[in-house]
Amino acid sequence: MNGGVLLVDKHEGITSFGVVRRVRRLLGGPRVGHAGSLDPFATGLLPLCVGRATRLARFVTAGTKRYHAVVRFGQATDTEDRTGKPVGAPGPIPSRSEAREALDGFLGVVLQRPPSYSAKRVGGRRAYRLARAGALPELAPVPVRIERLELLAFRDRDAEIRCEVGPGTYIRALARDLGERLGTAAHLAALRREAVAGFVVTDARTLAQLEELGKAGAWRRVLPPLAALSGMPRLAVDAAAARALGHGRTVRLRPDSRPRGAAPDGLRAAVRRGREELVAIVRPVAGGWRPVLVWSAGGAPSCGSLPPHNDATSNPVIAAQHLSGPPPRGAPDTASERP
């Protein structure tokens, strides 16, 4: 295997890059990158892409994430979580019913102002660096998608919430905005990530557990590259189409093939028919499929495999083949990546 995905259950008090450093050292020095960072005070699922699979990290971060959060009412902080300094006057504590009703107003696509202490860039500098220097930046609101908000419990001044959100959503900002909507102040008191793009924290291992397994045992926990694309529909390609995609060329859709269970962005994971080997990530173009990222070309070595998926709605497999004749009009995608 030349890379894959390792699921880590991050503990409190370590940065995401700190996890990356320790895993890289444990595995013997391959490239390692996280697929969506967690703040030091947060815990839970941190998918790591290892080796060549670091090229797939952006497709993991684009997936839905699920969190268990605790919002504390009555006080705002400068970081919008419990690690910050109190700011402003204390506010009233809402009732459980008021909190539940307010949550419904955040569902769907909403505008959210990122926290001042975030990795967003302002004039070429990270917002958190400006904030630490005393120049709190005012970031412009951006659209984010919030799919589910469930009030699990309400005790004293704390609301326990389960959130399912799209990429780019800050749960700290959600806590802040919830307080403002209720006419009070609030901050994020605790956060645990339970799922990312189909991965769940119950399948992850802590750093201590991985280090106890040792290098060989930790490598056995690395999932094949296709696991990073578990939420992406698949396109089964024959040998000729696999060679064409592997060299960055467009392949034509077989006349009797029709996409099923289309993803919003139209992307597919192209796999070798019958072998479940990743060939490329492709997007639809007029009459065919064009590679966005090339994983293997021609007779490249095996890139890992997964058992066939039976659920055609969550991970449909459709067929395509390289047909004779010229491909549809248009040059190969200049944005395609190569191994």
Secondary structure, DSSP 4 states (H G I P E B T S, - for coil): --EEEEEEEEPTT--HHHHHHHHHHHHTS--EEESS---TT-EEEEEEEEEGGGGGHHHHHTS-EEEEEEEEES-EETTSBTTS-EES---PPPPHHHHHHHHHTT-EEEEEPPPSSSS-EETTEEHHHHHHTT----PPPEEEEEEEEEEEEEETTEEEEEEEE-TT--HHHHHHHHHHHTTS-EEEEEEEEEEETTEEGGG-B-HHHHHHHHHHHHHHTPBPGGGGGTTS-EEEE-HHHHHHHHTT--EEPPTT----S--TT--EEEEETTT--EEEEEEEETTEEEEEEE---TTPPP----PPP--TTTS-EEEE---SSPPSSSPPPTT-B--
